[in-house]
């Protein structure tokens, strides 16, 4: 179950986007995407950005997400 889900602030969105854009997973994906279509990852934007908690049995897992 989701708990305490809220929209990220502009600052939090930018921080999370910057972190995502420099992650090894994204850099590998970017390389693959641009090998198919050059500049396909340029001008990325955020449609939705949330943070909250996932509650599972006796565990609380914090999350942040961008789409």
Buried (B, 14 or more C-beta within 10 A) or exposed (E): EEEEEEEBEEEBBEEBBEEBEEEEEBEEEBEEEEEEEEEEBEEEEBEEBBBBBEEEEEEEEEEBEBE
